[in-house]
Amino acid sequence: MLRSIYVLLCFGAFITAGCSQEQKTAATKPSGVSEIVNAARTQIGKTVEYDPAYVGLKYPNGDIDISKGVCTDVVIRALRKARKIDLQKLVHEDMRANFSKYPKIWGLRRPDKNIDHRRVPNLQTLFKRKGWSLPVTKKKEDYKPGDLVTCTVAGRLPHIMIVSDVVDSDGTPMIIHNIGSGAREEARLFEFPLTGHYRVRK
């Protein structure tokens, strides 16, 4: 059961290798700090586990314990704190009205307010429907603080990250995400094949 729930959420619990926060020693911070970035960064040190278990949530503004979560929870918490955007409510309402527009990966016949917003493909669908999509490029200058970026890990596992206001030594933005060991800020923007680029417009 837990394995199937793992597949339902965004992924990456097994991928803990790669860049660490020590790499920020060579990074610099450009002007124009995004409130979304700040809200995401406050989760570092608080969200310390990757836990994809299905949990019943209150509605709206439901959340699991801050100590754990998956990649989508970093985004959910950041947008809720920074912009008062409740992705749980937005996804649930849009799925109720437009269920056929959303992926059928999980075999559901109706929306589930406890889990739908915690799935990367559903967030991608919502973002596109809201007009938040931007071109996916390999140009570092195209990615601004607070942008949301999706990618594929291990060839098929969807993942989502928030672009940081900190840049690496070559000027490539770092990202804030949870890919296995809690919320972290790392230099991994172009490490995985990118599948989506979004900018929040309320």
Buried (B, 14 or more C-beta within 10 A) or exposed (E): EEEEBBEBBBBBBEBEEBBEBEBBEEBEBEEEBBBBBBBBBBBBEEBBBBBBEBBEBEEBEBBBEBEBBBBBBBBBBBBBBBBEBBBBBBBBBBBEEEEEEBEEEBEBEEBBBBBBBBBBBBBBBBBEBBEBBBEBEEEBEBBBBBBBBBBBBEEEBBBBBBBBBBBBEEEBBBBBBBBBBBBBBBBBBBBBEBBBBBBBEE
